[in-house]
């Protein structure tokens, strides 16, 4: 008899099959989703992020190599070379990431036979390194097994620290006698290895870059196949044709990047042993002058070892700079200033502390620096004799009281603050302040002279400025009364000066500029501030002050670089202009045009007025200029005597021609004389000589200028045959 299937059992199996089918469907659907997500992700990585990852791979494989490319050259405004690059033979070594120290020692030993290497730079650590390698077994015995166990048992130290402790202990037990036992030949090996080891992987390190003889160069070149990593190449030495200090200097190959700026340069893809500008123009325009290194691509094997390199980018020289300074004019005016400084020092009494003088000339319409001159008398450490060095950088890194040359600024401040009106008459008379000595103008110690604002500038009236200061401080002058000024007057006065360029950075494109020293808020000093005998200003600020007055009230940023150009392609013409520096107005004086013009006309009277303080020197000048003289009581601290001495600073500012000024200028001679021996303002006659020299050279060169302004300027030879290389600059 046939059995009837159990319906319940069939139902259970059907459910199981259905459940399995459902699970399989979910599994297949999940797999489908995962593959879909994977495909989408791969598409995102390839299409959206593909270029980013490609660049990341290139960053890993392509390495900027520190090849020696020429820095950009520096020319004067006429295309004369001021800083050049001189090629020199060099022997370099490039180590790979996998290079062992033993391999480098082997190469160093081979090189020592082929070249002569100076051993002066060898350190004690270098000697220890070589001794440890040469006497490896003896070195291992310098630290006992017990001492090693004691160090390795210290759980507070990492493995690296433990090895360092053992190494330190080993080195401490190498005797001086052992270190002094090396032969001259071995010392050469040590010196070569030292240079090789100081480099970084894939970065060529100069083993010998100075005085490489033709024979040495040839010997090494012939054996490059057996000297892995060694190459013979061309290096570049920085050479100047001018002693102008603001050209700056670069680090030497043995220095590399200065430690205090290491992070800055490393963040900009520099290598530690790169040469960089370390002062003035070379430093300020480092990223323009520095050439672009070559880029190589490493080819590695399956173990990541570099088996070949391919050059991706050949590298290129740095860009050239064209300055605003004409070296002919600069040198002619330098000679005048130096001669007059020495004559003033040697032929006049009271000049014990006189040691420097400055002259700055600007184009008041563009801010171009036409002359930047500073001279300082120093004692030659070798001969002990008096000599003069270039001190142009002192024109913006040192500051002094400048005296009456600030008075045009005082008058403009008085106009703006409505405490004095144009053409207003005041009485020049001795100022008597309760409890203080009388204060007066130099030309009027006891009388009463009525004068307006023009005459006050022409004759350099201290009292007219004092009375402006009184009013600015909220008082009118009354003889024998005390003073109780509103101290906000200091802010108003200093703000007025700052608008014209005094007491604030000029913005010159050179590092290290200072603002000067601002005095405090001592009530009685407001009068001194009004005649330039309290705060201190830099010579360059004084020139910017003159330029602002000359152009009618625009304070323009001074600059020493006129153009940035591509390197010359043919060696005869300057390269294509990359950037031309145009006038940058920092601020405009908030006086009316009429007020500024009135002050300018007062300054013209200083030169040509019947009682002008500069009439004796400028009264017959053909260029129709305007200016202001100044003397300031100052102090010189004598470090030997530990005492302050009262001295006089001499100053002069001006501009010419009056109607369309080409130049604005300032002379400053600090500590020119002891106050007791002061006789006259030598700076005025000196200024006349310097300004005359400008117009003389302009007239001489007028017919020689290239007529076609669109033509590319030609490269001209240096104005002198002098050559100053970077080694001499360092010494």
C-alpha positions in Angstrom: 0.0 0.0 0.0 1.5 3.4 -1.1 2.1 6.0 1.7 0.6 9.4 1.4 3.4 12.1 1.7 3.2 14.2 4.9 1.8 17.5 3.9 3.4 19.3 6.8 6.9 18.0 5.9 6.4 19.2 2.3 5.3 22.6 3.5 8.4 22.9 5.7 10.7 22.0 2.8 9.0 24.5 0.5 9.5 27.2 3.1 13.2 26.3 3.5 13.7 26.4 -0.3 11.9 29.8 -0.5 14.0 31.1 2.4 17.3 29.9 0.7 16.2 31.5 -2.5 15.4 34.8 -0.7 18.8 34.7 1.1 20.6 34.0 -2.2 18.9 36.9 -3.8 19.9 39.2 -0.9 23.5 37.9 -1.2 23.6 38.5 -5.0 22.0 41.9 -4.6 24.6 42.8 -1.9 27.4 41.6 -4.1 26.0 43.7 -7.0 25.8 46.7 -4.7 29.4 46.2 -3.5 30.7 45.8 -7.1 28.7 48.9 -8.1 30.2 50.9 -5.2 33.7 49.6 -6.1 33.3 50.6 -9.7 32.0 54.0 -8.7 34.9 54.4 -6.3 37.4 53.4 -8.9 35.8 55.8 -11.4 35.9 58.6 -8.8 39.6 57.9 -8.1 40.5 57.7 -11.8 38.3 60.5 -13.2 37.9 63.0 -10.4 41.1 62.4 -8.4 43.3 60.9 -11.0 45.3 64.1 -11.7 45.8 64.7 -8.0 47.3 61.2 -7.4 49.4 61.5 -10.6 50.9 64.7 -9.2 51.5 63.0 -5.8 53.3 60.2 -7.6 55.4 62.7 -9.5 56.2 64.5 -6.3 57.6 61.2 -5.0 59.5 60.3 -8.1 60.6 63.8 -9.3 63.2 65.4 -7.1 64.5 68.9 -7.4 68.3 68.6 -7.6 70.6 71.2 -6.2 72.4 71.9 -9.5 74.5 75.0 -9.7 72.6 77.5 -11.8 73.7 81.1 -12.1 72.0 83.7 -9.9 70.4 86.6 -11.7 72.8 89.5 -12.4 72.4 93.0 -11.1 72.8 96.1 -13.4 72.7 99.8 -12.7 70.1 102.1 -14.4 72.3 102.4 -17.5 72.8 98.7 -18.0 76.2 98.5 -16.5 77.0 95.3 -14.6 77.2 95.6 -10.9 77.0 92.0 -9.8 78.0 89.1 -12.1 78.6 85.4 -12.0 82.1 84.1 -12.7 82.2 80.4 -13.8 84.7 78.1 -12.0 85.5 74.4 -12.3 84.0 72.2 -9.5 84.1 68.6 -8.4 80.8 67.3 -6.9 79.5 64.2 -5.3 75.9 63.0 -5.2 74.9 60.2 -2.9 71.8 58.0 -3.3 69.3 57.0 -0.5 71.0 53.6 -0.4 74.6 54.8 -0.3 76.6 53.4 2.6 79.3 55.3 4.5 81.8 52.6 3.6 81.1 53.3 -0.1 81.7 57.0 0.5 85.0 56.3 2.3 86.2 54.2 -0.7 85.3 57.0 -3.1 87.0 59.6 -0.8 90.2 57.5 -0.8 90.2 57.3 -4.6 89.5 61.1 -4.9 92.3 62.0 -2.5 94.8 60.6 -5.0 93.4 62.7 -7.8 92.9 66.1 -6.1 94.4 68.2 -3.3 92.0 69.0 -0.6 92.4 71.7 2.1 92.2 70.0 5.6 91.6 73.1 7.7 87.9 72.5 8.1 88.3 69.1 9.7 86.6 68.8 13.2 87.3 66.5 16.1 84.1 64.6 15.2 85.4 64.0 11.7 88.6 62.6 13.1 86.6 60.3 15.4 84.5 59.1 12.5 87.5 58.0 10.6 89.3 56.4 13.6 86.1 54.4 14.4 86.0 53.1 10.8 89.7 52.4 10.5 90.1 50.7 13.9 86.6 49.1 14.2 87.7 46.1 16.4 89.7 48.3 18.8 86.8 50.7 18.9 84.4 47.9 20.0 86.6 47.2 22.9 86.5 50.7 24.3 83.2 50.0 25.9 83.1 46.8 28.1 80.3 44.2 27.9 79.1 45.1 31.3 78.8 48.8 30.3 76.8 47.8 27.2 74.5 45.6 29.3 73.9 48.4 31.8 72.9 50.8 29.0 70.7 48.3 27.1 69.0 47.4 30.4 67.8 51.0 30.9 64.1 50.7 30.0 63.7 54.5 30.0 65.7 54.7 26.8 64.6 53.8 23.3 66.8 51.6 21.1 68.1 54.7 19.2 68.9 56.5 22.5 70.8 53.4 23.8 72.9 53.2 20.6 73.6 56.9 20.9 74.8 56.5 24.5 77.1 53.7 23.6 78.5 55.7 20.7 79.0 58.8 22.9 80.9 56.7 25.5 83.0 55.1 22.7 84.0 58.5 21.3 84.9 59.9 24.7 87.5 57.2 25.1 89.4 57.9 21.9 92.6 59.7 23.0 94.0 62.9 21.5 97.1 60.9 20.6 95.1 58.5 18.5 93.3 61.4 16.7 96.6 63.1 15.9 98.1 59.9 14.5 96.7 60.3 10.9 99.0 61.1 8.0 98.5 64.1 5.7 97.1 61.7 3.0 94.6 60.3 5.5 93.6 63.9 6.6 92.8 64.6 2.9 90.5 61.5 2.8 88.8 62.8 6.0 88.3 66.2 4.5 86.8 64.8 1.3 84.5 62.4 3.2 83.4 65.3 5.4 82.1 67.2 2.4 80.5 64.0 0.9 78.7 63.2 4.1 77.4 66.7 4.7 75.2 66.6 1.6 71.7 65.2 1.2 70.5 62.3 -0.9 70.2 63.2 -4.6 71.7 66.7 -3.9 75.1 67.3 -5.5 77.6 68.4 -2.9 80.7 70.5 -3.9 83.8 68.5 -2.8 86.1 71.1 -4.3 84.9 74.3 -5.9 87.7 76.7 -5.5 91.1 76.6 -7.3 90.4 73.4 -9.1 93.3 73.1 -11.5 92.9 72.0 -15.1 94.9 68.8 -14.3 92.7 67.9 -11.3 89.6 68.5 -13.4 91.0 66.3 -16.2 92.1 63.5 -13.9 88.7 63.2 -12.2 86.8 63.5 -15.5 88.8 60.6 -16.9 87.8 58.3 -14.0 84.2 59.2 -13.5 83.2 55.6 -14.4 84.9 54.2 -11.3 83.9 57.1 -9.0 80.2 56.5 -8.6 78.4 59.7 -7.7 81.3 62.0 -8.6 80.9 64.5 -11.3 82.9 67.4 -12.8 80.9 70.5 -13.5 80.8 74.3 -13.5 80.0 76.3 -10.3 79.5 80.0 -10.1 81.2 82.6 -8.0 79.4 85.9 -7.2 81.6 88.9 -8.3 80.8 92.6 -7.7 82.2 95.5 -9.7 81.1 98.0 -7.0 81.7 98.3 -3.3 78.1 99.6 -2.7 77.1 97.8 0.5 73.4 97.6 -0.3 74.1 95.2 -3.1 74.3 92.7 -0.3 76.0 89.3 -0.2 75.2 85.6 -0.5 76.1 82.7 1.6 79.1 80.6 0.4 78.7 77.0 -0.6 80.2 75.9 2.7 77.5 77.9 4.6 74.3 77.0 2.9 71.1 78.4 4.4 71.5 80.5 7.5 70.2 78.6 10.6 67.9 81.4 11.6 66.0 81.2 8.2 66.2 77.5 7.7 62.5 76.7 8.1 61.5 79.6 5.8 63.6 78.4 3.0 62.9 74.6 3.5 59.2 75.4 3.2 60.0 76.9 -0.2 61.7 73.8 -1.6 65.3 75.0 -0.9 68.0 72.5 0.1 70.0 73.0 3.2 73.2 73.6 1.2 71.7 76.1 -1.2 73.4 79.5 -1.5 71.0 82.3 -0.6 71.1 86.1 -0.3 71.8 87.1 3.2 71.7 90.9 3.1 70.2 93.9 1.4 69.3 93.5 -2.4 70.6 89.9 -2.5 68.3 89.0 0.4 65.3 91.2 -0.5 65.1 89.8 -4.1 66.3 86.3 -3.3 63.4 84.5 -4.9 63.9 86.5 -8.1 67.6 86.1 -8.3 67.7 82.4 -7.3 67.6 80.2 -10.4 65.3 77.2 -10.8 67.0 73.9 -10.1 66.9 71.0 -12.5 64.3 68.2 -11.7 65.2 64.5 -12.1 63.0 61.5 -12.1 64.2 58.4 -10.2 63.9 55.0 -11.8 63.8 52.3 -9.1 63.9 48.5 -9.2 61.6 46.2 -7.4 63.3 46.8 -4.1 63.0 50.5 -4.3 66.7 51.1 -5.2 67.5 53.9 -7.6 68.9 52.4 -10.7 68.7 55.4 -13.0 67.7 59.0 -13.2 66.1 61.0 -16.0 66.2 64.8 -16.3 62.7 66.2 -16.4 63.6 69.9 -16.3 67.1 71.3 -17.1 66.9 74.2 -14.7 67.3 77.9 -15.5 69.3 80.9 -14.3 67.8 83.5 -12.0 66.2 86.7 -13.3 68.2 89.9 -13.6 67.6 93.2 -11.7 68.1 96.7 -13.1 68.6 99.2 -10.3 67.5 102.9 -10.2 71.0 104.0 -9.4 73.4 105.3 -12.0 76.9 104.0 -10.9 78.6 106.9 -12.6 76.6 109.4 -10.6 76.8 107.3 -7.4 80.6 107.0 -7.6 81.1 110.7 -8.4 79.0 111.8 -5.4 80.6 109.2 -3.2 84.0 110.7 -4.0 82.8 114.2 -3.1 81.2 113.1 0.2 84.2 111.0 1.2 86.6 113.8 0.5 84.6 116.4 2.4 84.0 114.1 5.3 87.7 113.5 5.8 88.5 117.2 5.4 85.9 118.1 7.9 87.2 115.5 10.3 90.9 116.4 10.0 90.8 120.2 9.5 88.3 121.4 12.1 88.2 121.5 15.9 85.6 119.6 17.9 85.3 116.7 15.4 86.5 114.0 17.7 83.2 112.1 17.4 82.5 112.8 13.8 82.7 109.5 11.9 79.9 109.4 9.2 77.9 111.3 6.6 74.9 110.5 4.4 73.5 111.7 1.1 70.3 110.4 -0.5 68.8 111.6 -3.7 65.3 110.5 -5.0 63.2 111.1 -8.0 60.2 112.8 -6.2 57.7 111.8 -8.9 58.6 108.1 -9.0 60.3 107.2 -5.8 63.4 106.0 -7.6 66.5 106.1 -5.5 69.1 108.0 -7.7 71.9 108.0 -5.1 72.2 106.2 -1.7 75.4 107.2 -0.1 76.8 106.6 3.4 80.4 106.9 4.4 81.9 105.9 7.7 85.4 106.5 9.1 86.8 103.4 10.8 90.1 102.1 12.0 91.7 99.5 9.8 92.3 96.5 12.2 95.4 95.4 10.3 97.2 98.8 9.9 95.5 100.8 12.7 95.1 103.7 10.3 92.0 105.7 9.5 90.0 104.4 6.5 86.6 105.0 5.0 84.1 102.2 4.4 80.8 102.2 2.5 77.9 102.8 5.0 75.0 103.2 2.6 72.8 100.9 4.7 73.2 103.3 7.6 70.9 105.6 5.7 67.9 103.5 6.6 69.1 101.5 9.6 70.3 104.4 11.9 68.5 107.5 13.0 69.4 111.0 14.4 68.0 114.3 15.5 67.7 116.4 12.3 67.1 119.9 13.6 65.4 122.7 11.7 64.9 120.8 8.5 61.6 119.6 10.1 60.2 123.2 10.2 58.3 123.0 6.9 56.5 120.0 8.5 55.8 122.0 11.7 54.3 124.9 9.6 52.1 122.5 7.6 50.8 120.9 10.8 50.0 124.3 12.1 48.0 125.1 9.0 46.1 121.8 9.1 45.3 122.1 12.8 44.1 125.8 12.3 46.6 127.2 14.9 48.3 129.4 12.3 47.2 131.0 9.1 49.2 131.6 5.9 50.9 135.0 6.1 50.2 135.3 9.8 52.7 137.5 11.6 54.3 136.6 14.9 57.0 138.1 17.0 60.3 136.3 17.1 61.6 136.9 20.7 63.3 135.0 23.4 60.9 132.5 25.1 60.9 132.7 28.9 59.4 129.7 30.6 59.1 129.7 34.4 61.9 127.6 35.9 63.7 127.1 32.6 66.5 128.7 30.6 65.4 131.1 27.8 64.8 129.6 24.3 65.4 131.6 21.2 66.3 131.6 17.5 70.0 131.5 16.6 69.8 134.9 14.7 67.9 136.7 17.5 69.0 136.1 21.1 67.5 139.2 22.7 65.4 141.4 20.3 61.8 141.3 19.0 61.4 140.8 15.2 58.0 140.6 13.5 57.8 138.0 10.7 55.3 136.0 8.7 55.5 132.3 8.0 57.6 132.7 4.8 60.3 134.6 6.6 60.2 132.2 9.5 61.3 129.4 7.2 63.7 131.6 5.3 65.5 132.7 8.4 64.8 129.4 10.3 62.9 130.9 13.3 62.8 128.6 16.3 60.4 130.9 18.0 57.7 130.9 15.3 57.7 127.1 15.6 57.6 127.3 19.4 54.5 129.5 19.2 52.8 127.0 16.8 53.6 124.3 19.4 52.1 126.4 22.2 48.9 126.8 20.3 48.8 123.1 19.3 49.1 122.4 23.0 46.1 124.6 23.8 48.0 127.7 25.1 49.2 131.0 24.0 52.7 132.1 25.0 53.0 134.4 28.0 56.5 135.3 29.3 57.6 133.8 32.6 54.6 131.5 32.9 54.7 127.8 33.2 53.4 125.4 30.5 50.5 123.1 30.8 50.1 121.6 27.3 47.5 119.2 26.1 49.6 116.1 25.5 47.5 115.2 22.5 49.6 117.9 20.8 52.4 115.3 20.5 50.1 113.0 18.5 49.1 115.9 16.2 52.6 117.0 15.6 53.9 113.5 15.0 51.0 112.7 12.7 51.8 115.8 10.7 55.5 114.7 10.3 54.5 111.1 9.5 52.3 112.2 6.6 55.4 113.8 5.1 57.7 110.8 5.8 59.3 111.5 9.2 59.1 108.9 12.0 57.6 106.1 9.9 59.1 103.5 7.6 59.7 104.8 4.1 58.9 101.4 2.6 62.2 101.0 0.7 62.7 97.6 -0.9 65.6 96.7 1.4 65.5 94.7 4.7 66.4 96.1 8.1 64.8 99.6 7.9 64.1 101.3 11.2 61.5 104.0 12.0 63.7 106.1 14.3 63.2 106.7 18.0 60.1 108.5 19.3 60.5 110.5 22.5 58.0 110.4 25.2 55.2 112.8 26.2 57.3 115.1 28.4 55.4 118.3 28.4 58.3 120.7 27.8 59.7 118.7 25.0 56.9 119.7 22.6 58.9 122.8 21.8 62.0 120.8 21.0 59.9 118.4 18.9 58.7 121.3 16.8 62.3 122.2 15.7 63.6 118.7 15.3 65.5 118.2 18.5 63.6 115.4 20.2 62.5 112.5 18.0 65.1 110.9 15.7 64.7 110.1 12.0 66.7 108.2 9.4 68.5 110.0 6.5 66.2 108.2 4.1 63.2 109.5 5.9 64.6 113.0 5.6 64.9 112.5 1.8 61.4 111.1 1.5 60.2 114.2 3.5 62.0 116.4 0.9 60.4 114.5 -2.0 56.9 114.8 -0.5 57.3 118.5 -0.3 58.8 118.6 -3.8 55.9 116.8 -5.6 53.1 118.6 -3.8 52.2 116.3 -1.1 52.4 112.6 -2.2 54.5 110.4 0.0 55.9 107.9 -2.5 57.6 104.7 -1.6 61.3 104.7 -2.5 62.8 101.8 -4.4 66.2 100.8 -5.6 65.1 98.2 -8.1 63.7 99.6 -11.4 63.0 96.4 -13.4 63.1 92.7 -13.2 64.2 91.1 -16.5 64.7 87.7 -18.0 68.4 86.6 -18.4 70.0 88.0 -21.5 69.8 85.5 -24.4 72.7 87.0 -26.4 75.0 88.6 -23.9 74.7 92.0 -25.6 71.1 93.1 -24.7 69.2 92.9 -21.5 66.5 90.3 -21.3 62.7 90.9 -21.7 61.1 93.0 -18.9 59.2 90.7 -16.4 58.2 93.5 -14.0 58.6 97.3 -14.0 58.2 99.1 -10.7 55.8 102.0 -10.9 55.2 104.8 -8.4 53.4 103.7 -5.2 51.8 106.5 -3.3 51.7 105.6 0.4 49.6 108.6 1.4 48.7 112.1 0.5 49.3 115.0 2.9 45.9 116.4 4.0 46.9 120.0 3.5 45.5 122.2 0.7 47.5 122.7 -2.4 47.8 126.4 -1.6 49.3 125.6 1.9 51.8 123.1 0.4 52.8 125.6 -2.3 53.3 128.3 0.3 55.7 126.1 2.2 57.6 125.3 -1.0 57.9 129.0 -1.8 59.2 129.6 1.7 61.9 126.9 1.1 62.8 128.7 -2.2 63.5 131.8 -0.2 66.0 129.8 1.9 68.1 129.5 -1.3 67.5 132.9 -2.9 66.0 135.2 -0.2 68.0 138.1 1.2 68.2 136.4 4.6 68.0 132.8 3.4 70.1 130.5 5.5 71.5 128.7 2.4 71.9 131.8 0.2 75.7 131.8 0.5 75.9 128.4 -1.1 72.8 128.3 -3.4 72.1 132.0 -4.1 73.8 131.7 -7.5 72.7 128.2 -8.4 71.3 128.0 -12.0 68.8 125.2 -11.3 66.3 127.2 -9.3 65.9 124.9 -6.3 64.5 125.1 -2.8 65.6 123.7 0.5 66.0 124.0 4.2 69.0 123.9 6.4 69.2 122.4 9.9 71.3 122.0 12.9 70.4 119.9 16.0 71.8 119.7 19.4 72.6 116.1 20.1 74.6 113.9 22.4 77.4 111.3 21.7 78.0 108.6 24.3 81.7 107.9 24.6 82.0 104.2 25.7 85.6 104.7 26.9 84.9 107.7 29.1 81.4 106.4 29.9 80.1 109.9 29.5 77.8 111.9 27.1 79.1 114.8 25.2 77.0 117.6 23.6 77.4 117.6 19.9 75.8 119.1 16.8 74.2 117.3 13.9 74.2 119.1 10.5 71.4 118.5 7.9 70.1 119.9 4.7 67.1 119.0 2.5 66.1 120.4 -0.9 64.7 119.8 -4.4 65.3 121.1 -7.9 64.2 122.5 -10.2 61.4 124.3 -8.4 58.7 124.1 -11.0 59.2 120.5 -12.2 61.4 118.8 -9.6 63.7 116.1 -11.0 65.4 115.4 -7.7 64.8 115.7 -4.0 67.8 115.2 -1.6 69.0 115.1 2.0 72.4 115.4 3.7 72.9 114.4 7.3 76.2 114.6 9.2 75.8 113.3 12.8 78.0 114.5 15.6 79.8 116.9 13.2 81.2 119.0 16.0 81.3 119.5 19.7 78.7 122.2 20.5 81.4 124.4 22.0 83.4 124.4 18.8 80.5 124.6 16.3 81.0 127.5 13.8 78.9 127.0 10.7 76.8 124.5 8.8 79.2 122.6 6.6 76.4 120.5 5.1 75.0 123.3 3.0 78.2 123.8 0.9 78.5 120.0 0.6 75.0 119.7 -0.6 75.6 122.3 -3.3 78.6 120.3 -4.6 76.6 117.1 -4.7 73.6 118.7 -6.5 75.9 120.4 -9.0 77.5 117.0 -9.8 74.1 115.6 -10.7 73.3 118.3 -13.2 76.8 118.2 -14.6 76.5 114.5 -15.3 73.0 114.9 -16.7 74.1 117.6 -19.1 77.1 115.5 -20.2 75.0 112.4 -20.9 72.0 114.2 -22.4 73.2 113.6 -25.9 74.3 110.1 -25.3 71.0 108.6 -24.2 69.3 106.1 -26.5 66.7 108.0 -28.5 64.4 105.0 -29.1 62.7 104.4 -25.8 61.2 101.1 -27.1 64.6 99.6 -28.0 66.0 96.9 -25.7 68.8 98.4 -23.6 72.3 97.1 -24.3 74.5 95.6 -21.6 77.4 98.0 -20.9 80.7 97.2 -19.2 81.1 98.0 -15.5 82.0 101.6 -14.7 85.2 100.5 -13.1 87.5 97.5 -13.5 87.3 96.6 -9.8 86.2 93.1 -8.9 85.2 92.0 -5.5 84.3 88.3 -5.1 82.1 86.8 -2.4 85.1 85.5 -0.5 86.5 89.0 -0.1 83.1 90.3 0.9 83.0 87.7 3.7 86.5 88.8 5.0 
